[in-house]
Amino acid sequence: MLRRARRRAGTASPRPLPLLTRGPGVIRVATTPRRSDQHAPPTPHRIPERVAEKAALSFVVDGDGCHVSTYSTGSHGYGQLGWDDDITGAHTGTTAHRAAWTHWNGPIPEGMTVDHLCKNRRCVRLDHLRMLSNFDNARRTSGRDWPLGQCINGHPDSELVHWGGKWKCRPCTLEVQRRYRARKAARAAA
């Protein structure tokens, strides 16, 4: 309807407007899929050496021996810093611990992340940082820090299987299923 009104008024839109489709109790806007070349995946940015050096050397020592970054703290709790790119002039930013790691060890490979052993998000001390895969870092949440190469219950990473769209420890998952079935059977018997 809106398209016809625009055509009558002589202001036809250069792109086709989204169509309204009806679903079960909902009206959805159906859009045409974008071409894959319209939005390239983000490329990791290079942290200039001058920025990495400032991040590694701008700190105060706290009572636990952490080198706490003097840069501003983002809402995520990490020290953060920014710079204007020399080539494009665009403003770019990163976290202080990533820049400090880059200063001492070189670039961070894709698929890897820098983790804090001390659990202090603002710390830039090299002996308090380690490089982990994104997968291992994601498993190390809420203070759970079991040895690398195994699950929280001590099963080796060789037991990991891709289950339901996620990597899961096979023995742990089978144990959870066994306990669920036992509870379900106990409820049915009661």
GIHU-V941307 format. One record per pair of residues at least 24 apart in sequence whose C-alpha atoms are under 8 Angstrom apart, sorted by the first residue. I is the first residue (numbers start at 0). J is the second residue. D is the distance in Angstrom with one decimal. If there is no record, write none. Layout:
BEGIN
((I J D) (I J D))
END
This chain:
BEGIN
((43 109 7.8) (45 106 7.7) (46 98 6.6) (46 101 7.5) (46 106 8.0) (48 102 6.6) (50 82 7.5) (50 98 7.1) (51 98 4.6) (51 99 5.4) (51 100 7.9) (51 101 6.2) (51 102 4.9) (52 98 7.8) (52 99 6.8) (52 102 5.6) (54 80 7.8) (54 95 5.5) (54 96 7.5) (54 98 6.0) (54 99 5.4) (54 123 7.7) (55 95 7.6) (55 96 7.7) (55 98 7.1) (55 99 4.2) (55 100 7.7) (55 102 6.7) (55 123 6.2) (55 124 7.7) (58 123 7.6) (65 117 7.7) (65 119 7.7) (65 122 5.6) (65 123 7.4) (65 124 6.2) (65 127 7.6) (66 121 7.9) (66 122 5.1) (66 123 5.5) (66 124 5.1) (67 121 5.3) (67 122 4.5) (67 123 6.3) (67 124 7.9) (68 95 6.9) (68 121 5.5) (68 122 6.0) (68 123 6.3) (70 95 7.5) (72 121 7.6) (76 120 6.1) (76 121 7.1) (77 120 4.9) (77 121 5.0) (78 120 7.2) (78 121 5.0) (95 121 7.4) (95 123 6.8) (96 121 7.2) (96 122 6.7) (96 123 4.9) (96 128 7.9) (99 123 6.0) (99 125 7.7) (100 125 6.9) (100 128 7.7) (112 136 7.4))
END
